[in-house]
Amino acid sequence: MNIKNAFEVAKEMEALANGYNELAARESSEEVRHIYTEMTYQLDELQSKLLQISNYYPEDQVEKSVTLTREIEELPTGSKLTLLHAYANDNLALVEDEGMELYLVPWDALEEELTM
């Protein structure tokens, strides 16, 4: 799987879901609001399945706390993140911030937090 492409597709799905949420909020018809809400839910489920997160996270895998060692995108150095998946062959990692926003960052920009 090409994780960069999969991540871009997942972000497009997220943008569509956000758009449907906005439409649902503005819609006066309860029936149409329900349709938008259902479409949002389905897109969220597909994104989770594609990236193997949420209900599709592997049972044998444990999320880890990591710290960002350099600024990436809008994430400042020192950001505390949750490592969801590491893609060693691509030197990439799928991480989530405290706001549950997903990022694909270089693996070597992360430092695993030690637990006592």
N, C-alpha and C positions, 0 to 999 in steps of 0.2 A: 504494500500500500504506500502511496506517495502521501506522507503526512502533511506536507505543505499544501497540497491540493485539497486533501480532505478537510483541513482546517479552514481553508478559504471557503469551501462549500458550506461548512458548518456555520461560518460567520454570515454568509448570505442567507442561510435559513433563519438565523437569529434576527437579521434585519427584517426579513419578511414577517416573522412572528411579531416583532415589535410594531411593525406597520399595521398588522391585523388587530393588535391590542389597541392602538390608537383609534382605528376605525370603530372598534367595538365600543370604546368609551364615548364616541360622538354619535353613535347610532341610537335612534329613538325606538326602533322596533326591537322588542325582546327576542323575537325569532331570529332576526338578522344578527343581533349581538351574540346569540348562542352559536350561530354558524361561525362567526369570526373567532369566538373563544375556542371552539372545537378545532378550527384550523390552526390556531396558535398552539394548542396542546399537541396536535399531531406533529407539527414542525419541531417543537421542543423534544418530543420523543424520538424523532428521526435524528436530530442533532446528537442526542445522548447516545443513541445506538451507534451512529457513525464514529463518534469519538470514544466510545466505551466509557461513559461517565454516568453518574446518577444511578438509575436502576440497572444499568448495563455494565457497571464497574465490575471487573473480575473479582469473584469471591476470594480467591487465593492471594490477592494483591492488597497491600497496605499503603494508604496515603502517607506521605512524609512531609514534614515541615522543612522548608528550605528558605534561605535568604538570598536575595539578589545581590551579587557582588559588583554590578555596574548598572548604570541606567540603560534601560531597554524600553523603547517606545515611550509611553507616558509613565512607566514605572520607575520611581527613583531608586538609587542605590540604597540597599538596606531594607527594601520591601520584604515583608514576611509573606510567603506564598505557600500554597499546598501543591506538592508535586503529585500529579495524577498519573502521568506516564512519561517514561524516558525512552527516547528513540536514539540509542547509541550510534547506530550506523549513520544517522543523519546529523548527529551532534545537536539534537533538539529535545526539548522537554515541553510537555503540556502542563501548564500550571494554572492555578486559580487564585485570585486575590480574595481579600476579606469580603468584597462586594459580590463575589461569585462570578466575576468576569474572567473569561478564559483568555490565555495568552500562549503563544508558541514562541519559546525563547531558546537561545543557545544553551546547551547543557552546561558548557564551561562557565556560564555566568551565574551558576547556582552553587550554593554551599549548603550542605545538609546540616541541620541543627542537631546537635548532640543532645541526647536525652539521658538523664541520670537515673 
